Amino acid sequence: MKRKRKAPALLALGISAALLLASCGKDGDRQDTEPGEIQPLGKQKIICYDVTVSAPYMEDLVSVFNAQSSTTEVEMRYLEDSDYEDEIARVLESGEKPDILWLRQPSKSNRMAEAGGLYDLSDMVTRSSLDISKYGQSLDIVQLDERIYSLPFIQNIWLLFYNKDIFDELQLEYPGQMTWEEYAQLAVKINGTDPDDVRWGGYLPIWVPNLGALELGEYLYDDELPATMDFLTLMDRLYNKDHSHPNPTEMEEIYAPGYDTFLDGKIGMMINGDWTIQILQNLEAFRTENCRWDAAPLPLTNGAEAGTSIGSNSYLAVYSQSRYPENAFEFLEFCCGEEGASILAARYCFPSYFTESGRENYMQNVDFAQTGFFFDAILQNEEGKHVLYQDMRDIFDREATSYLKGEKSLDQAMKDYMQTRNALQK
């Protein structure tokens, strides 16, 4: 689902101010128990912050962990997803010293670590039972000077979801691995084929407008961005020339119920992340009619290695002002290790820590024809390692949207992006 992003300057100021205020707090500022609350005998309570949409699987993780740990008791506190970055900054500014923070993207981890906001986990990781090779590049991207400040938690992978009823009706083969050009042509075949209602060939969200370029390993800090420009041209074709997809203005009108629109049979194919699986299944439980759907690999850019897809990871980190870093790491090791992976997989989550048992649990719960691709894909990170990458994304998204809405030419939008990006790095 789309994640609301805040203005980079304000976010940076908020984090820096929060860390400064927190470092000036007294040791006794935080109370480990509220009035009338009973501290578990012999166990230290720690506080973990996450977003509300994570509650179902986080409560499962906490329940199992608290039952088996003899030293640590975890209490969860949840903040609204759309306001999480602002709200967590306010929590830190207030002088509260939480122990564990959920971080949405690697750039959040790198920025907070560079500002001194995260505890160095390197020595504890070395002493732990974790096999860090199972994280792959999702850990490499959040290491600063070869030190570890957060652990990969949940991985997302971009997929192509499709309406099986529409494909059967039109006697089209179900999608497999195809190129973006083949995807565009297929969308045209599906578009407008319902004589009684609106039917879009596809739905391509606007919030990662360099998606195809990432498959080639091209990131927004690169000196030249030819593949990024090519993918923007493709998006313009889908939105405004073929009109086989709702354009940015039309997406604003149907975004909130966009998943319902897909289940209603008005979208043939939808590009989105694997979180869509749980969203659609949750929606289906409250609807009387639903389409039959499945998922296939993300279309490929010409030149990308077969099996490539785009992914991102969320992370768990220990706050640098935590008074109980060892207890906090005990929970991180559980959540971001083998035990946590099995629990997450049973909840339709794709764990960052790859294990065969996690793979089996996931494939048993997510019954799709091509589920194995999720684990076998060659993943390119959605974000680059640069500490200012989120800021670059914000600037680029703004310029890309201006082009796709017809407010600027492609050349002008890219020129404005490069100028603003280069000024940001000075």
Phi, psi and omega in degrees: 000158184289137180256127180287129182247145184264161177302130188300318182297317180294320180295317180297316178299319181298315180293315181298316179296320180298317180294321179296314180295319181296322182290341179269355182289157177278154181300332183271007184298321184268132172261133182283342177225145174280161178306127178087353181274140181263122177286130178305132184301122177074007182238142178266127178280137173233157184249131178237130177256137177210181179268156186298326182292345180275352188307315184304310182278331177294322178294325175297313180299314182296318181300313181292316182297312182298328181289331185256343181278134178265356186239339191225139175235122183263134172244127180268142171229131188246143176238152180299138185303314186292337183245015190302311184298318177294317185290321180291327175297320178294322177301314181290322178297329182289350181096355177295144181243080176295164182262321184231138178237136169276135180238131190288321187218161179301327180296328177294318178296313183295321181292316180292322179296317180296329179276000179084018185268352183237146181283138178286113185267000192306310184294321180291324177297318180300322182277351187275178177271002183290137172259096190292347177295338181288347178276339182062215184286351179294335174273322181305322187288346179246018174265129177246123184052040178063021175252147185256126182241351176204162180243135176300138187243292182234133181258142173245145178229136179282139185223170171250114175266142181220151180272108183294327179298317179294317180296321177294317180301319183269002180056046177255146175292143176298144182296144168239212174288123179218170178274167177295326177295317177296323177297315181298318180293322178294322179298322178296322179296325183276328189301130174072019185272358174265113184289345186253352185204172176290136172218116178270145175293322181204174178221116180238108181302152185268351193279356169230074187284009172241024187306310181294327179292327180297331178297337178264003181079020178268124183244163189291350176266358180294152182297320179239146185229056183294318181292328177296316178295321179298319182289325174298321178297320177295317179299318178299321177297312182296317184282314196244340180257298174290331185051038177271353178230149172299134180281176185306320180293317179293326178295326178298330181281330184247003188299308185306315175263025185303321179292322176297322179299321176295312180294335177286352179087020182260000179227126181284316181223147182221123175274123180194176181274168184293347173300338179300330181303308182292323179298313180296318180293324176294319179295320182300329182295339183248010181244153179268332179230134179218152174280163171273132184220163179209180182228148180225170179298154174298137176304153185254143170283141177304130181100345178282147180293138178305137180090001180285142171215175180252136179219164175218164180229145164264163188225157170244138183221157175263126180295139185297337181266005178300138177271354184227059184297326179294317177295319180297319180293328177303319178288321177299316181299323178291308185293322187260016179241201188295317181296314179297323181300319181293319179294316180298318182297326178288345179256023180065019176261148183259100187292143177290332181273105187281126172221156178295323179293322176296320177300314181297315179300317182295314184291332176288327183269335180247095189269077178244153183297326186244031183301326181303332179300326183305321184272333185267353184296148171272108188268129167260134181295140178292332179243146171279172186281340184309135183296339180259017186297322179297323177296318178298319178299317180299315180295314182295317180302320180295315181290321179297318179297321178300319178292314185289341174268002178081015182273338179219158171284163179298315181299318181292319179298318180290322177298316180294323178296311183299320180295314181292319179298315182295323177294326180297326185274353182283000000 
